[in-house]
Amino acid sequence: MKAAVLTAYREPLTIEDRPVPEAPEDGVVLRVMACGVCRSDWHAWAGEHGRVKPGAVGGHEYCGEVVAAGSNATWAVGDVLVAPFLLSCGSCPACRAGQEHTCPTMMYPGLGMDGAFAEYVAVPRDHNLQRLPEWMDPVLAAGLGCRVMTAWHGLTDRAALQPGEWLAVFGTGGVGLAGVLLGRAMGARVLAVDLVAGKLEHALAHGAEAAVNAGDKDAAEQIRRITGGGAHVALEAVGIEPTLNAALGALRPLGRHVQCGMPIGHTARMEIDLNAVFMKNLALYGSKGMPAHRYPQLFSLIESGAVDLSPMIGRQIALSEVSAELAAMDGPTPPGVAVVTDFSR
């Protein structure tokens, strides 16, 4: 099979021929139908993800058809499945409590084990996978395993966003744009904040009520004026110090901050405006992934027509084009995310 392999950090991935993996005893092998290119993949490619070493195959936002199943697999050959980027054990106290996304022995295809930047991927612990609804496009489904689920969990289980509240989304890439779309579907008033004018225009066209360019000197004042004193909820979708502190500054007293952008590598530790947290009685929430049992609710929301996630898909690419997408993340990127759909080259 063809696979895009990390041979050196910050160098183009190499397209190699590798053996098709064998099915894990408790899992399946998927023929990959679609795989998103995520900023988490960029962190791995840049050498900032401790579990990812040269020789690895990335790709953690995927869906595909089962072509082989282990003796204790949940699914069977022919099933078409969507996978969360985190695979829980299913039996520890966290998993039994319905908090599978906090499992202490989590496994991450594409981020510590070979992922789906390949024609086939082996997926253990397949009880985490969900059947792809017949009405859902695999290209759209690829993003449900990371960006959408993280934003959905952050806005619902963590921040408990309410209709009529102001939601300020900082960074309108994959998870941020998902936050815009989902926030609007939940009845919130959404304000998008970004440095890229094209992304702000895209957010305004797809659910944001207002937009502020983060580069404006009076950006904070604009946000306070638009929201009548500050947002009720801020979703940070970049994972860097300036946007984190800007998000905290944008909140009104008793506001809730949701950290969806991944702080890792050189951003794992950063200075935050703790005085703002203290003085305004703010709540800070982390949102990494989502319990797998929440998928049916998310599917139902999409099927009902309450939210259209298609604006998230910016372009469909070939496996050989993943390198260019990763390199482009060193700077501003265009609206929408890239999804690998051609695994032949």
N, C-alpha and C positions, 0 to 999 in steps of 0.2 A: 504494500500500500504506500501511497505518497503521504509524507508528513513534513511539516515545517519545523525544523529543529533549531534550537538555540545553540550555536556553536561558540559564540563569544558575546559578552554583554555589549549592547549598543552597536552590534554589527548585523548586517542582513541575515535573516534566517535562511538556512540551507534546506532546499527541497530534497529529501532523501527517500529512497525506497526502503521500507522497513517491513518486517513480517506482520501479518494481521495478528493482533493479540488474541490470546485464548480467553475464554469466558471464566471469570472468577467463580468459585463454587457458589457464592451467594449473590451472583450478579450476572450481567449480560455483556455482550459485545454489540455495540450499535454501529450501523452504517450511518455516518454523520450526514444529515441533510442540511444543516445550517449551524454556523457557529459565529457568535458575535466577537468583535474585537473591542476589548474593554480597557479602560485605563489601568485596571489591575494587571492586565497583560503587559502594559507599558512598564509598570513598576518592576515586574519580573524581568523583562527584556533589558531594563536599565541596570539590573544588578542590585535592586533595592528590596528584593523579596528573599529572605534568608533560606527558604525551602527550595528555591529554584536555582539549579546549577546548569552549566553548559552540558548539552546532551539531552536536555529536557524538551518535551513537546508541550506547548502551551495550549490555551483555549479552554475556557470554563463555562461559556454560555452556549449551550448546545442542545439540539434535539436530534433524534434519529430513529431508525427502524432496527429492531432487534434481529440480529442474524445468527446469534448463538446464545445459549442460556446455560448457566451452571446447574448442577443437580439440586441446589437449594434456592434457585432463583424464584422471584415473585412473578416475573413476567415471562412471556413465551415468544418464540420466533414469530415475527410478523407484527408484533405490537409496535406502535409508533409512540415514542415517549419523549417527554421533556424533563430535563434534569436540573435540580437546584445545584448551585456550585459547591454546596457543602453536603457531605454525606455522613449522616449521624449513625451511631451504632444501633439505636432503637431499643436498647435495654438498660441503659444507665438511669440514675434518678432523674437527670434533666430530661432525657427522652421520654421517660414514663410520665413526666409531669407535663408533656406537651411542648417543651422548650427545646426541640431537637437542634435548633440553631446554636445552642450553647453547649452541645455535647463535648466533653473534654477529650474525646478521641476522634474528633472530626477528621475526615479525609477530604482532600480537595483535588479532584482531577484538573490538571492544567496548572496547578499551583503546589507542586510537591510530588505529583505523580503525573504520568503522561496524560495529556488532555486531548482536545478535539480539533486542534489544527492538524487534522489528519483525516484520511478516508474512513477510518474505523477507530473506535475508542472502547476500551474495556472499563466497565463501571461496576465496582463492587457495591455491596449494601444497596441492592436495587429496590429495596422497599421504600427508598426516598423518592424514586422516580414516579411520575404521574403520566397517565395516558393523555396524549395530545388530543384535544377535542377535534372531531372531524371538520368542524367549521373553521378551525384556526390554521392560518398559514404558518408553516414551519419557520419561515424567515422572521415573522413576528415573534414566534414562540422562543426563538433563540435568546431574546433579551429578557424573557420572564425568569430565567434561572439566576439572574444576578441583579441587574439594574432595577427592573420593575419591582421584583420582590423586596429588595432592600428599601426602596422608596415607600412601597405599600406598607411594609412592617413599621417603618419609621413614622408614618403619618397616622396609622391606625393604632397598633399595639403600644407604641411608645408615646407619641405626642397627643394622641386622641384628638386630632383635628376636628373641629366642629363646623357645621354650616354657618356661613356668615363671618367667620373669623378671617383675618388677614394672614396669608401664608407668604413669606418672603423666601424665594429659592435663590441661593447663591451658587452660580455655576449651572449653565443649562446644557451640559453635555448629556450623556446617557442617563444617569440616575437623576440629574437635575430636571431634564425634560420630562422624565417619567413622573417626577414630583409635581411639575406644572400640570400635566394632564390628569393625574389622579386627584390632585388637590381640587381642581375645578370640578371633577366628577363628584367629589365629596361635598360640594356646595360652598367651598371656601372662595374667598376673593384672593387672587394670586398675583403677586408682584415678582417679576423676574429680574435678576441682577447678574450682569455679565460684562466682560470687557469687549466682546465681539458684537458689533452692530447687527450682523447678519443673524446671529443666534437670538438676539433680543427681538428682532423682527419675526423670526420663526416662532418664538414663544408667544408673542402677541397674536399671531395668526392662529394659534392652537391652544387658546385657553387663558393666557395671562391677561389680566385686566390692565396692568401697567408694567412698565419696564424702566429700569434705571441703569445707566452705564456706570460700572464700578470705577471707571477712570475719572469721572467728574469730581471736581474738588468738593462740590456740595452734595455728593451722593447720599450721605447719611441724612442730611436735612431733607432732601427730596423724598426719601423713604418715610421719614417721620411725618412729612406733610401729606403725602398720599394716603398713608394708613391711619391718619388721625392720632398720631402719638406713638406709633411703633407697631410692628407686626405682633400677632399673638403667637405665631410659630415661625421659626426660621429653620430652613433645611440647608445645611452646608454640604455641597456636593463636589468639592474639589480636594479637600484634605490638606490645606496649607494655612499657615498662620494668618496672613492678611484677611482671607475670606472668613476664617473662623471668628476673628475679632470683629470684623465688620458685621457678621451675622449677630453676634452678641449685642453689638451697639444698636442694631436695628430693632431689637425687641422692646416692647413696652414692659412695664412692671408686671411681674408674674408670668412673663412669657416663657415659652418652651423652645429650647434649641435641640435640633436633631442632627447628629453628626453622621452623615452618610458617606462623605468623602473619606477615603482611607488614608489615615496618617501612618506612614511606614517609611523605613529607611531614614533619610535625613530629616523627615518631617514627623517621625514617631514621637518626638518630644518637642514641644514648642511652648512659648510664653503665651498665656491667655489673659484677658482682662478679667481677672477674678474679682476686682472691685465692682465691675458691672454686674457680675453674677450675684455678689453679696448685696449691693445697694438696691438692685431691682428685684431681688427674690426670684431669680431665674432658675429654671430646671434644665439640666443638661442630660440628654439621652444619646446613647450610642445605638446605631442600627446596622447590624451586620447580618445580612440574609433574612430568612423568615422561616418559621416552623413549617415543615412540608404540609401539614394538615390544613394550612390556610389556602392552599392552591384552589380548591373548589370555589371558595368565596371570590377569589380574584378572577377565575374563569367566568363565574356567573356575572360579575360586574361587566366584563368585556362583552359577553354574549348578549346581555340586555341592551347593549348600545349606549350605556351610560358613559363609557369612555372609549375613545378611538385611539389606540396606541400606534397606528400606522405612521404618524408623523415622526416617530422615533427613528425609522429606517431611512438613512440618508443615501446609502448606496450598497449594492451587492457586488462582491469582489471575488477574485480567484485566490486560491491558497498562496500563490506566488506573490500576491499583492499585500499580504499581511505586513511584511517588513516596512513598506512605505507608509502604511497606516500607523504603525507604531512610531516610526521616526517623526511623523507629522505631529504627534502628541507632544513633542518638545515645545511646540508653539501653539498659537490659536488654531483651532480646527473648525471646519464648516459645520453647519447645523446637521443634526442627525448622525446616526452611528453606522459603521460599516459591518456588514454581515457576510461571512464567507459562504457562498453557495456553489462555487465551482471548485471541486477538489481534484480535478483532472490535470491541473497545471499550477 
